[in-house]
Amino acid sequence: MPDVSVPPIRVYSHPSSLLHATGPTHPESPERVRAILAALQAGPIAERVVDCEAPAADAAALERVHPRDYLDTLQRLADGGGAVIDSDTVVSPNSYVAALHAAGAAVAVMRSALAGVPAFAAVRPPGHHAAATRAMGFCLVSNVAMAALAAIHELDLDRVLIVDWDVHHGNGTQAIVEGEPRVRYVSLHQWPWYPGTGRAEEHGVGNVFNVPLPPGLDRARYVAELDDAVARATERWPPQLILISAGFDAMAGDPLGGFTLEPEDYAGWVRRWRGLGAPIGSVLEGGYAPERVAAAAVAHLEAM
């Protein structure tokens, strides 16, 4: 029998995540999610993991971020057999349903964290590049931004911190929240790199804290710089909720990035940020070496 004294971690997933078809050579593949789910079931926190089916995001949460005609276009493309939106971003017949459940998973993670149970969304497609009216960078809808806005509009929070440790800047997330002072956005990312946004001088309404750094630095530098940015973002602004855009492509050896992090670095961040006193939830973004992604996912959830 499981040890009931060990606190649970909810892991939200959905079968549609594995049916979002990007093509046989695309780096954003179903293997990413498969590897994470397998590692969680076999790893050191297996007895704590509670598998939860991700709900679909409701219309109110979706339309708070994306205009209805944009969402209708995505659905029409999927229903019509799929389409290539750009060289990186694909809609397949199952992609719209997958996007709805990925967004719903992010909102469910937010609600679980606030209810006292740490949670992680092991879903795809990712979301932090999706702008209000544009799919790009593998992303169709803006999952973490949607969860943050749901927290402030539905649950009356007024201090939600988003930390984005993906190696790519979350241009979509920033664009959606940079005018909303109840949300603060912190991003560590490679510079110069895709998508070309995320300069240090981009501040929004004083709520954007970008940390652009070159590739190949000692991993301790990346760790310290993000810790410093989180400290600046939360000075005299204690967060009520921390949402992590958990992209694991900043690890050494990832094919789409040049950072040097290791799984234990993600765990260290989470342990220190727990000291801020806010509940924490995380949502998968990038990371394209599945076994490495799985190891980092387990490490940071163990720290939660």
Backbone bond lengths (Angstrom), bond angles and torsions (degrees), N, CA, C in turn:
res aa  C-N    CA-C-N  psi(-1)  N-CA   C-N-CA  omega(-1)  CA-C   N-CA-C  phi
1 M - - - 1.470 - - 1.525 109.52 -
2 P 1.349 116.36 144.98 1.470 118.87 178.69 1.514 111.04 -67.00
3 D 1.303 116.40 150.78 1.454 123.02 177.70 1.527 108.58 -77.10
4 V 1.329 116.45 109.19 1.465 119.26 -175.37 1.515 111.82 -72.11
5 S 1.357 117.50 -11.91 1.464 119.41 177.77 1.520 111.91 -79.27
6 V 1.331 117.34 -13.58 1.462 121.45 179.90 1.522 108.35 -84.75
7 P 1.337 118.51 123.67 1.468 119.58 -176.22 1.521 111.60 -66.34
8 P 1.333 116.56 142.79 1.461 119.70 -178.01 1.522 112.35 -81.18
9 I 1.312 115.03 162.88 1.464 123.35 168.89 1.518 106.36 -128.67
10 R 1.308 117.21 124.32 1.453 120.60 177.89 1.530 108.96 -85.70
11 V 1.317 115.34 131.99 1.466 121.72 176.50 1.521 107.36 -118.31
12 Y 1.319 115.48 114.18 1.459 121.54 -178.27 1.524 109.55 -94.57
13 S 1.318 115.50 129.55 1.454 121.39 175.76 1.519 107.95 -146.55
14 H 1.341 115.34 174.39 1.464 119.63 179.46 1.522 108.85 -156.12
15 P 1.328 118.16 141.61 1.476 119.47 -179.28 1.519 113.77 -55.62
16 S 1.323 117.89 -29.29 1.464 120.18 -177.93 1.524 112.15 -63.44
17 S 1.341 117.36 -24.93 1.464 119.64 177.96 1.523 111.57 -60.23
18 L 1.320 116.22 -32.28 1.466 120.25 -179.46 1.524 112.09 -83.87
19 L 1.331 117.00 -11.46 1.468 121.73 -178.65 1.521 112.79 -99.32
20 H 1.328 117.27 -9.18 1.464 121.57 174.00 1.530 107.19 -69.38
21 A 1.333 116.18 104.05 1.461 122.39 -170.34 1.521 110.90 -96.62
22 T 1.318 115.77 117.88 1.458 120.98 -178.80 1.523 113.03 -105.44
23 G 1.326 117.68 -9.13 1.462 121.37 -179.48 1.514 111.17 113.79
24 P 1.329 117.24 154.66 1.468 120.88 -171.19 1.519 115.04 -67.02
25 T 1.321 118.98 -21.65 1.465 120.03 -178.69 1.529 112.68 -110.21
26 H 1.314 117.26 5.48 1.465 120.38 -177.04 1.521 109.84 -75.25
27 P 1.334 118.51 134.47 1.475 119.71 -177.81 1.521 113.57 -67.32
28 E 1.344 116.95 -26.79 1.469 119.84 -179.03 1.527 107.41 -89.15
29 S 1.321 115.40 82.46 1.462 121.92 -170.42 1.522 110.84 -112.16
30 P 1.341 117.03 163.78 1.463 120.53 175.30 1.518 113.63 -60.39
31 E 1.333 117.77 -22.33 1.459 120.31 -178.76 1.522 112.04 -60.30
32 R 1.311 116.20 -26.48 1.468 119.35 178.67 1.533 110.45 -60.54
33 V 1.327 116.05 -48.92 1.463 120.43 -178.86 1.524 111.13 -71.70
34 R 1.319 116.56 -40.86 1.471 118.90 178.20 1.528 110.86 -56.97
35 A 1.321 116.70 -44.44 1.470 120.61 -177.90 1.528 110.74 -63.89
36 I 1.320 117.05 -41.26 1.461 120.21 179.85 1.523 110.85 -63.95
37 L 1.323 117.10 -48.96 1.461 120.04 -176.95 1.524 111.09 -63.49
38 A 1.333 117.23 -38.68 1.466 119.88 178.18 1.522 111.20 -65.81
39 A 1.332 117.06 -41.34 1.461 120.47 -178.88 1.517 111.56 -67.73
40 L 1.315 117.13 -36.71 1.459 119.84 178.95 1.523 111.40 -66.25
41 Q 1.322 116.36 -35.43 1.461 119.41 -179.53 1.527 112.51 -76.32
42 A 1.313 117.06 -22.36 1.469 120.38 -176.82 1.518 112.91 -107.50
43 G 1.329 117.76 -6.56 1.448 120.93 -170.77 1.517 113.99 -92.85
44 P 1.338 116.24 -169.14 1.464 121.53 -173.14 1.525 114.65 -69.11
45 I 1.332 117.64 -16.01 1.466 119.02 -179.94 1.517 111.95 -109.27
46 A 1.333 117.78 17.53 1.458 120.98 -175.50 1.526 112.11 -55.61
47 E 1.336 117.16 -39.43 1.469 119.30 -177.39 1.524 112.54 -71.02
48 R 1.313 116.65 -15.53 1.461 120.36 -179.88 1.522 112.67 -93.64
49 V 1.330 117.49 -17.42 1.458 120.72 -173.05 1.527 110.65 -76.44
50 V 1.310 115.18 127.20 1.463 122.22 173.53 1.523 106.71 -110.83
51 D 1.323 116.52 112.27 1.461 120.34 -179.57 1.519 109.70 -75.67
52 C 1.321 115.73 130.06 1.461 121.42 -178.73 1.525 108.84 -130.16
53 E 1.317 116.68 135.43 1.460 119.89 175.75 1.512 109.26 -78.84
54 A 1.307 115.92 125.55 1.461 120.64 -178.23 1.522 110.79 -68.82
55 P 1.318 117.56 131.14 1.465 119.49 174.61 1.522 110.14 -76.41
56 A 1.303 116.62 164.44 1.463 120.52 169.83 1.518 108.84 -77.59
57 A 1.316 116.14 142.08 1.460 119.56 175.59 1.520 109.67 -63.68
58 D 1.330 116.30 143.47 1.459 118.63 179.38 1.528 110.49 -83.65
59 A 1.309 114.71 167.97 1.468 120.00 -174.14 1.518 111.82 -61.58
60 A 1.337 117.09 -37.66 1.463 119.46 -177.56 1.524 110.79 -63.32
61 A 1.333 117.08 -44.78 1.463 119.86 179.82 1.518 111.43 -65.08
62 L 1.331 116.70 -42.63 1.457 121.00 179.89 1.520 111.93 -62.83
63 E 1.322 115.74 -47.62 1.466 119.94 -172.65 1.525 112.40 -79.78
64 R 1.328 116.90 -8.47 1.463 119.62 171.25 1.531 110.22 -70.50
65 V 1.332 116.39 -22.56 1.467 122.42 -176.56 1.525 111.69 -111.18
66 H 1.328 117.43 -42.75 1.461 122.09 -172.40 1.525 110.93 -120.48
67 P 1.328 118.68 133.58 1.464 120.39 175.65 1.525 111.39 -60.42
68 R 1.325 115.46 148.00 1.464 120.16 -177.91 1.524 112.06 -58.30
69 D 1.336 117.20 -36.65 1.468 117.30 -177.57 1.521 111.70 -69.15
70 Y 1.321 118.06 -29.61 1.466 120.46 174.49 1.530 110.39 -66.68
71 L 1.318 117.00 -46.64 1.462 120.83 178.53 1.524 110.95 -61.82
72 D 1.334 116.37 -40.41 1.463 119.88 178.78 1.523 111.18 -63.65
73 T 1.330 116.63 -34.95 1.464 119.94 177.83 1.521 110.85 -65.41
74 L 1.335 117.36 -43.96 1.464 120.01 177.30 1.523 111.02 -59.67
75 Q 1.326 116.27 -43.44 1.462 119.24 -179.67 1.521 110.91 -65.87
76 R 1.308 116.70 -39.92 1.466 120.39 179.87 1.532 110.80 -64.19
77 L 1.321 116.85 -40.65 1.463 120.03 177.95 1.531 110.81 -63.12
78 A 1.327 116.51 -42.59 1.457 119.82 179.14 1.522 111.24 -66.23
79 D 1.320 116.06 -46.47 1.462 119.95 -178.67 1.525 112.00 -64.47
80 G 1.334 116.25 -25.98 1.456 120.64 179.26 1.517 114.13 -85.07
81 G 1.321 117.61 6.16 1.461 120.65 177.57 1.505 114.53 107.19
82 G 1.363 116.91 -4.28 1.453 120.30 177.26 1.516 112.79 104.47
83 A 1.323 114.83 169.26 1.464 120.87 -178.38 1.518 108.88 -162.73
84 V 1.329 115.65 156.39 1.462 122.07 171.76 1.520 107.34 -96.35
85 I 1.333 116.77 112.54 1.464 120.81 -177.09 1.521 110.48 -77.61
86 D 1.323 116.58 -44.36 1.463 121.48 173.51 1.524 107.15 -152.87
87 S 1.312 117.37 -173.81 1.461 119.82 -174.01 1.525 112.79 -64.38
88 D 1.324 117.64 -17.61 1.460 121.97 -179.10 1.525 113.82 -106.29
89 T 1.307 117.81 -24.64 1.460 121.78 -161.16 1.519 110.94 -119.16
90 V 1.331 114.54 125.78 1.458 121.46 -171.68 1.525 109.82 -126.43
91 V 1.331 115.55 139.86 1.462 122.22 168.54 1.524 107.19 -111.89
92 S 1.335 115.62 122.97 1.453 121.26 175.42 1.528 108.52 -109.30
93 P 1.326 119.42 175.56 1.465 120.09 -177.71 1.527 114.66 -57.19
94 N 1.329 117.67 -27.31 1.467 120.79 -179.03 1.526 113.63 -101.40
95 S 1.317 117.23 4.61 1.462 119.70 -171.23 1.526 113.40 -71.50
96 Y 1.317 117.87 -35.97 1.462 118.24 -177.93 1.525 110.40 -67.51
97 V 1.327 116.79 -42.75 1.463 119.50 176.99 1.528 109.95 -62.11
98 A 1.333 116.79 -42.08 1.467 119.95 177.99 1.516 111.05 -60.50
99 A 1.333 117.35 -41.92 1.460 120.84 179.90 1.528 111.16 -64.53
100 L 1.331 117.35 -39.81 1.464 120.44 178.36 1.525 110.77 -61.60
101 H 1.332 117.04 -41.82 1.458 119.93 -178.46 1.533 111.83 -77.45
102 A 1.324 118.05 -29.66 1.464 119.65 173.92 1.524 110.35 -64.48
103 A 1.330 115.94 -44.30 1.463 119.51 177.01 1.523 110.97 -65.21
104 G 1.339 116.28 -42.01 1.458 119.49 178.03 1.511 112.26 -62.82
105 A 1.326 116.68 -35.17 1.461 120.49 176.75 1.520 110.91 -63.42
106 A 1.322 117.53 -41.63 1.460 120.62 179.32 1.530 111.03 -61.92
107 V 1.324 116.64 -42.95 1.466 120.09 178.38 1.531 109.97 -65.90
108 A 1.328 117.29 -39.86 1.463 120.77 178.19 1.526 111.23 -64.20
109 V 1.326 117.63 -39.14 1.464 121.64 175.56 1.519 110.07 -58.96
110 M 1.321 116.43 -46.11 1.462 120.66 178.83 1.527 110.79 -57.34
111 R 1.324 116.69 -48.52 1.462 120.60 -177.57 1.535 111.31 -66.16
112 S 1.325 117.21 -38.61 1.454 120.48 178.59 1.525 110.92 -64.20
113 A 1.331 116.80 -46.44 1.462 120.09 179.95 1.522 111.06 -58.70
114 L 1.323 116.26 -44.04 1.461 119.68 -179.85 1.524 112.26 -67.83
115 A 1.328 116.74 -23.56 1.465 121.16 176.36 1.525 112.07 -84.43
116 G 1.327 117.20 0.19 1.455 120.88 175.42 1.509 115.78 99.15
117 V 1.338 117.69 6.55 1.461 120.89 179.89 1.530 108.51 -118.10
118 P 1.331 118.81 111.60 1.466 120.38 177.91 1.528 110.72 -56.12
119 A 1.324 116.19 149.34 1.465 118.94 -173.84 1.521 110.19 -150.40
120 F 1.339 113.26 156.70 1.461 122.13 -178.96 1.519 108.01 -140.62
121 A 1.316 115.83 139.90 1.463 121.76 176.51 1.520 109.00 -104.10
122 A 1.326 116.38 109.13 1.465 122.51 176.70 1.523 107.60 -96.62
123 V 1.318 115.07 77.41 1.458 121.05 -171.93 1.520 110.31 -137.24
124 R 1.301 115.10 165.16 1.452 123.66 173.25 1.534 107.09 -150.03
125 P 1.323 119.33 157.70 1.466 127.99 3.41 1.516 113.00 -69.16
126 P 1.347 115.95 154.50 1.466 119.95 174.73 1.522 109.97 -66.90
127 G 1.350 116.02 178.92 1.459 117.35 -171.58 1.509 118.60 -136.36
128 H 1.343 119.94 -13.75 1.463 117.33 -164.07 1.530 114.45 -75.99
129 H 1.322 118.78 -9.85 1.471 119.88 173.15 1.528 112.71 -91.95
130 A 1.314 118.75 -13.76 1.465 120.80 -176.05 1.521 110.26 -71.65
131 A 1.312 116.31 121.76 1.457 121.38 174.27 1.525 108.98 -87.77
132 A 1.314 115.86 177.33 1.466 119.45 -175.68 1.519 112.02 -58.82
133 T 1.330 116.71 -36.64 1.465 119.73 -175.62 1.522 112.63 -127.06
134 R 1.340 117.11 19.95 1.459 118.94 -176.82 1.513 111.47 -146.52
135 A 1.332 116.33 125.36 1.456 121.85 170.23 1.525 108.69 -86.52
136 M 1.337 115.83 138.04 1.455 119.73 178.72 1.520 108.78 -166.32
137 G 1.342 115.72 164.97 1.448 120.76 173.57 1.511 114.38 56.17
138 F 1.326 117.62 40.79 1.467 125.19 -179.43 1.523 112.65 77.63
139 C 1.334 119.03 -3.36 1.470 122.93 -167.68 1.528 111.20 -109.58
140 L 1.332 116.05 140.67 1.465 121.78 -179.57 1.521 112.74 -111.12
141 V 1.320 117.86 -46.60 1.464 120.79 176.06 1.522 108.58 -130.10
142 S 1.328 115.80 157.50 1.460 121.23 -169.78 1.525 110.34 -92.39
143 N 1.321 116.40 90.12 1.454 122.44 -169.21 1.527 113.52 -63.30
144 V 1.323 117.92 -54.00 1.461 120.81 -174.32 1.525 110.99 -71.42
145 A 1.319 117.59 -39.77 1.463 118.97 175.86 1.521 110.43 -59.93
146 M 1.327 116.70 -39.12 1.459 120.42 178.61 1.524 110.94 -61.98
147 A 1.331 116.83 -43.27 1.459 120.53 178.75 1.522 111.42 -64.27
148 A 1.332 117.18 -40.53 1.462 120.37 179.79 1.525 111.22 -64.44
149 L 1.322 117.06 -43.98 1.468 119.69 -179.25 1.522 110.91 -69.85
150 A 1.316 117.69 -33.29 1.463 119.47 175.01 1.526 110.06 -63.38
151 A 1.326 117.51 -38.36 1.461 120.57 -179.84 1.524 111.83 -62.93
152 I 1.333 116.59 -39.99 1.464 117.44 -177.39 1.525 112.63 -82.91
153 H 1.321 117.76 -31.07 1.461 119.73 -176.84 1.528 113.18 -89.98
154 E 1.326 116.85 -30.63 1.461 119.65 -177.14 1.526 112.61 -99.29
155 L 1.342 116.79 -29.26 1.465 120.59 -175.48 1.518 112.99 -117.35
156 D 1.336 116.51 5.27 1.469 122.55 172.17 1.525 114.36 64.35
157 L 1.317 117.81 26.11 1.455 119.09 172.08 1.527 109.43 -73.31
158 D 1.321 116.07 153.36 1.464 117.84 177.00 1.525 113.42 -131.75
159 R 1.350 116.47 12.01 1.470 119.84 175.53 1.525 108.36 -146.75
160 V 1.321 115.96 88.27 1.462 122.12 179.25 1.524 108.47 -111.97
161 L 1.317 116.41 123.17 1.454 122.37 179.81 1.524 109.87 -102.13
162 I 1.328 116.31 126.09 1.463 121.99 171.37 1.524 107.58 -105.40
163 V 1.322 116.41 126.85 1.466 121.70 173.57 1.522 107.90 -115.53
164 D 1.314 116.06 122.00 1.463 122.92 -176.51 1.520 108.10 -113.82
165 W 1.351 115.62 105.96 1.471 119.14 -178.89 1.531 112.59 -103.66
166 D 1.315 117.46 12.73 1.461 121.44 172.38 1.530 109.30 -61.23
167 V 1.329 117.00 148.38 1.462 120.02 -178.35 1.525 111.80 -68.21
168 H 1.320 117.58 -18.29 1.472 122.21 177.38 1.524 109.69 -102.60
169 H 1.305 116.28 142.43 1.464 120.16 178.12 1.520 110.99 -65.56
170 G 1.316 115.94 136.53 1.465 121.06 178.54 1.513 111.10 -83.70
171 N 1.306 116.02 73.79 1.468 120.61 -175.39 1.521 112.29 -59.62
172 G 1.340 117.08 -37.15 1.448 119.54 -179.54 1.511 111.96 -67.02
173 T 1.331 116.42 -46.90 1.464 119.91 177.85 1.518 110.38 -58.03
174 Q 1.323 116.65 -48.70 1.462 118.87 -178.33 1.521 111.51 -59.59
175 A 1.318 117.47 -45.11 1.472 120.28 -178.13 1.517 111.52 -61.54
176 I 1.334 117.00 -34.09 1.460 120.45 -177.18 1.525 111.63 -76.26
177 V 1.344 118.12 -35.49 1.467 119.50 -173.71 1.519 114.41 -106.07
178 E 1.332 119.75 -5.68 1.462 119.25 -171.33 1.522 113.85 -67.98
179 G 1.314 118.13 -13.42 1.463 120.63 174.31 1.515 113.54 -100.81
180 E 1.322 117.52 7.48 1.462 122.90 -175.36 1.534 109.88 -111.89
181 P 1.334 118.26 101.91 1.463 119.98 -174.06 1.518 114.53 -68.70
182 R 1.324 118.00 -12.83 1.473 119.82 178.09 1.529 112.03 -80.96
183 V 1.327 116.57 -5.88 1.465 121.82 176.83 1.521 108.55 -120.38
184 R 1.321 117.41 134.43 1.459 121.59 172.34 1.527 108.37 -116.01
185 Y 1.323 114.16 139.18 1.464 121.28 -174.73 1.517 109.46 -120.91
186 V 1.331 116.38 122.33 1.456 123.15 177.80 1.528 107.75 -118.15
187 S 1.333 117.06 128.20 1.465 120.16 -179.32 1.519 110.88 -134.69
188 L 1.329 115.06 124.29 1.465 122.75 167.18 1.519 107.22 -98.40
189 H 1.343 118.02 127.83 1.460 119.21 -176.89 1.529 110.66 -157.89
190 Q 1.315 114.08 158.53 1.457 121.25 178.55 1.523 109.88 -72.38
191 W 1.350 114.31 140.00 1.458 120.33 179.43 1.526 109.32 -143.80
192 P 1.301 118.88 134.16 1.479 127.35 -5.17 1.530 110.68 -77.63
193 W 1.310 116.15 142.95 1.460 120.99 -177.16 1.517 107.80 -168.89
194 Y 1.306 115.47 169.65 1.467 120.83 176.63 1.531 109.31 -57.64
195 P 1.328 119.30 138.54 1.467 130.16 3.67 1.532 113.48 -98.88
196 G 1.334 118.18 15.80 1.455 121.63 177.15 1.511 114.33 88.53
197 T 1.318 117.78 6.80 1.460 122.34 177.20 1.520 108.87 -108.72
198 G 1.335 116.02 177.93 1.450 120.43 175.05 1.509 115.18 95.17
199 R 1.331 117.07 32.53 1.455 120.37 176.85 1.530 110.33 -68.21
200 A 1.312 115.22 152.17 1.463 119.80 -177.91 1.527 111.71 -62.53
201 E 1.335 116.71 -27.99 1.464 119.14 -177.53 1.524 113.34 -82.74
202 E 1.323 118.71 0.40 1.459 121.46 174.16 1.526 108.36 -81.45
203 H 1.339 116.73 115.45 1.467 120.16 -172.62 1.519 114.18 -121.06
204 G 1.341 118.47 -4.53 1.452 119.29 -176.41 1.510 110.62 59.19
205 V 1.329 116.44 -131.87 1.469 120.99 174.85 1.530 108.90 -101.76
206 G 1.333 115.04 40.88 1.458 121.32 -175.76 1.508 112.50 83.94
207 N 1.323 116.51 13.01 1.466 120.79 -175.02 1.525 113.66 -115.98
208 V 1.332 117.80 9.92 1.461 121.71 -179.25 1.528 108.65 -117.08
209 F 1.332 115.81 128.75 1.461 122.64 -177.09 1.528 107.43 -129.96
210 N 1.326 115.98 91.12 1.456 121.58 -178.32 1.525 110.94 -92.90
211 V 1.335 114.78 140.16 1.465 121.30 178.50 1.526 107.68 -126.71
212 P 1.350 117.42 83.83 1.466 120.09 177.76 1.527 110.18 -85.51
213 L 1.345 116.16 128.42 1.457 120.95 -177.69 1.525 110.21 -137.01
214 P 1.330 117.12 153.59 1.467 119.84 179.11 1.521 111.33 -75.83
215 P 1.333 116.54 163.17 1.471 119.90 176.88 1.510 111.64 -73.63
216 G 1.330 115.31 164.63 1.453 121.67 168.82 1.505 116.66 80.78
217 L 1.333 118.96 8.16 1.462 120.27 178.51 1.527 109.97 -76.93
218 D 1.325 114.85 162.81 1.454 119.25 171.99 1.526 108.66 -59.29
219 R 1.329 117.40 139.34 1.456 120.08 -174.30 1.519 112.71 -60.82
220 A 1.338 117.11 -28.97 1.461 119.98 179.51 1.521 111.40 -62.12
221 R 1.327 117.03 -29.61 1.471 119.74 178.83 1.522 110.53 -66.80
222 Y 1.330 116.85 -44.91 1.461 119.85 179.14 1.525 110.83 -63.00
223 V 1.325 116.03 -42.70 1.462 120.49 -179.72 1.524 110.51 -60.27
224 A 1.317 116.63 -48.34 1.460 120.65 -176.93 1.520 112.11 -66.60
225 E 1.336 117.09 -39.11 1.464 120.10 -178.12 1.531 111.41 -65.45
226 L 1.341 117.33 -40.09 1.462 118.30 178.55 1.521 110.64 -70.97
227 D 1.323 117.99 -40.11 1.459 119.99 175.68 1.528 110.69 -57.11
228 D 1.324 116.69 -42.59 1.462 120.67 -179.83 1.527 111.07 -63.84
229 A 1.341 117.00 -42.25 1.457 119.89 -179.57 1.528 111.48 -65.21
230 V 1.321 116.97 -40.02 1.464 120.09 177.11 1.528 110.07 -64.08
231 A 1.324 117.18 -39.78 1.464 120.22 177.93 1.524 111.09 -62.51
232 R 1.337 116.89 -41.43 1.467 119.75 178.68 1.530 111.19 -66.78
233 A 1.320 116.27 -40.22 1.460 119.94 -178.46 1.514 112.53 -67.04
234 T 1.319 117.35 -28.59 1.465 120.46 -175.30 1.523 113.49 -104.20
235 E 1.324 117.48 3.89 1.455 119.97 177.30 1.527 109.86 -65.57
236 R 1.311 116.30 122.61 1.478 122.94 -176.50 1.530 111.86 56.00
237 W 1.313 116.32 25.51 1.480 122.45 179.88 1.525 107.37 -148.18
238 P 1.327 117.49 70.87 1.470 119.20 -176.55 1.521 110.76 -68.30
239 P 1.323 118.36 121.26 1.463 119.48 -176.88 1.525 111.39 -70.18
240 Q 1.321 113.95 147.89 1.468 120.72 173.09 1.525 111.38 -92.82
241 L 1.322 116.41 -15.13 1.457 122.81 -178.84 1.521 108.20 -157.65
242 I 1.335 116.17 138.85 1.458 121.88 173.55 1.520 108.03 -117.67
243 L 1.338 115.86 122.73 1.462 122.21 175.01 1.524 108.17 -111.89
244 I 1.314 116.68 126.69 1.457 121.38 -178.56 1.518 109.70 -103.36
245 S 1.326 115.92 123.85 1.461 121.45 166.79 1.520 106.21 -82.07
246 A 1.333 114.63 94.48 1.464 121.42 -166.59 1.521 111.02 -91.93
247 G 1.318 114.54 78.58 1.457 120.09 170.26 1.514 108.94 -91.23
248 F 1.320 117.61 133.04 1.456 121.21 -176.07 1.524 112.12 -109.15
249 D 1.331 116.48 26.85 1.454 120.90 177.96 1.520 112.61 -89.57
250 A 1.340 117.52 5.66 1.462 120.56 174.00 1.519 111.46 -90.14
251 M 1.328 117.38 5.64 1.458 120.43 177.28 1.523 111.78 -80.07
252 A 1.304 115.02 152.34 1.468 120.09 174.01 1.519 109.66 -56.27
253 G 1.327 115.65 134.78 1.457 120.90 176.04 1.509 115.14 90.89
254 D 1.339 118.88 -3.97 1.457 117.92 177.73 1.533 109.61 -68.29
255 P 1.337 117.84 137.37 1.467 119.13 -175.83 1.517 114.51 -70.45
256 L 1.340 118.79 -14.60 1.465 120.31 -176.79 1.523 113.42 -112.91
257 G 1.319 117.30 13.92 1.458 119.14 179.36 1.506 111.33 -150.35
258 G 1.341 115.23 170.54 1.457 120.76 -178.04 1.513 114.15 -126.10
259 F 1.340 117.32 17.85 1.457 120.05 176.39 1.531 110.30 -81.93
260 T 1.328 116.71 175.97 1.474 120.38 -167.60 1.524 112.87 -129.47
261 L 1.320 118.03 22.17 1.455 120.64 -176.04 1.516 112.35 -69.78
262 E 1.332 115.35 161.56 1.453 123.96 176.08 1.533 108.69 -125.69
263 P 1.333 117.95 161.26 1.467 119.39 -177.24 1.519 114.40 -52.11
264 E 1.341 117.55 -38.28 1.462 119.38 -177.78 1.525 113.07 -66.02
265 D 1.337 117.70 -19.78 1.459 119.34 177.47 1.523 111.04 -68.34
266 Y 1.322 117.13 -38.61 1.456 120.36 177.25 1.520 110.73 -65.54
267 A 1.324 116.48 -39.59 1.455 120.21 177.86 1.529 110.96 -63.84
268 G 1.322 116.40 -41.44 1.462 119.88 179.34 1.518 112.49 -62.00
269 W 1.329 116.68 -43.50 1.465 119.00 176.50 1.522 111.10 -57.04
270 V 1.333 116.28 -48.82 1.461 119.43 -176.36 1.523 110.58 -62.27
271 R 1.325 117.86 -42.54 1.467 119.39 179.78 1.530 110.98 -60.42
272 R 1.322 116.92 -42.30 1.466 118.96 -179.10 1.528 110.95 -69.98
273 W 1.324 117.54 -39.90 1.462 119.38 -177.46 1.513 112.21 -72.32
274 R 1.317 117.56 -21.07 1.459 119.04 172.64 1.522 110.40 -59.53
275 G 1.324 116.24 -26.47 1.455 120.45 177.72 1.510 114.13 -66.48
276 L 1.332 117.42 -13.09 1.468 120.45 176.04 1.526 111.61 -74.66
277 G 1.329 116.86 -12.58 1.455 120.39 174.82 1.510 115.68 83.37
278 A 1.328 118.10 8.00 1.463 121.54 -178.53 1.520 109.77 -104.07
279 P 1.335 118.20 147.09 1.460 120.00 172.52 1.523 110.63 -63.59
280 I 1.331 116.25 151.41 1.461 122.24 -175.01 1.521 109.67 -126.44
281 G 1.315 115.50 133.76 1.454 122.09 170.38 1.512 108.80 -132.93
282 S 1.329 117.12 152.58 1.462 119.04 -179.08 1.524 110.68 -135.82
283 V 1.332 114.05 153.60 1.463 122.43 -175.03 1.524 107.66 -134.10
284 L 1.320 116.64 130.21 1.467 120.92 -178.90 1.525 110.97 -62.72
285 E 1.326 115.37 134.43 1.467 122.34 169.91 1.529 107.42 -115.41
286 G 1.342 117.25 -110.80 1.454 119.98 -176.59 1.515 113.36 -90.57
287 G 1.342 114.50 -164.40 1.463 122.18 -176.22 1.510 108.85 117.95
288 Y 1.350 116.80 113.98 1.463 119.90 -164.80 1.526 114.17 -126.07
289 A 1.330 116.57 15.35 1.468 122.71 168.87 1.524 104.98 -116.09
290 P 1.336 118.28 93.03 1.474 120.63 -165.81 1.519 115.84 -51.07
291 E 1.322 119.04 -42.91 1.462 119.27 -178.46 1.511 111.45 -66.38
292 R 1.324 116.74 -37.52 1.465 120.59 177.47 1.533 110.77 -68.61
293 V 1.302 115.99 -41.73 1.462 120.20 177.06 1.523 110.05 -58.54
294 A 1.310 116.67 -44.79 1.461 120.82 -178.97 1.528 110.80 -61.81
295 A 1.332 117.52 -42.19 1.462 120.54 179.76 1.520 111.24 -62.90
296 A 1.325 116.92 -40.58 1.459 120.16 -179.83 1.524 111.10 -70.48
297 A 1.331 116.87 -37.53 1.454 119.94 177.65 1.521 110.96 -60.95
298 V 1.323 117.16 -44.80 1.456 120.77 178.48 1.531 110.82 -63.22
299 A 1.324 117.02 -44.22 1.466 120.81 -177.07 1.516 111.58 -61.88
300 H 1.330 117.47 -45.28 1.460 117.42 -175.61 1.515 111.42 -75.51
301 L 1.348 117.63 -29.09 1.466 118.96 175.85 1.524 111.10 -72.58
302 E 1.317 117.27 -35.05 1.463 119.24 175.49 1.519 110.09 -60.87
303 A 1.329 117.30 -37.39 1.457 120.76 178.52 1.521 112.32 -70.37
304 M 1.311 117.75 -25.26 1.466 120.97 177.95 1.531 111.80 -74.50
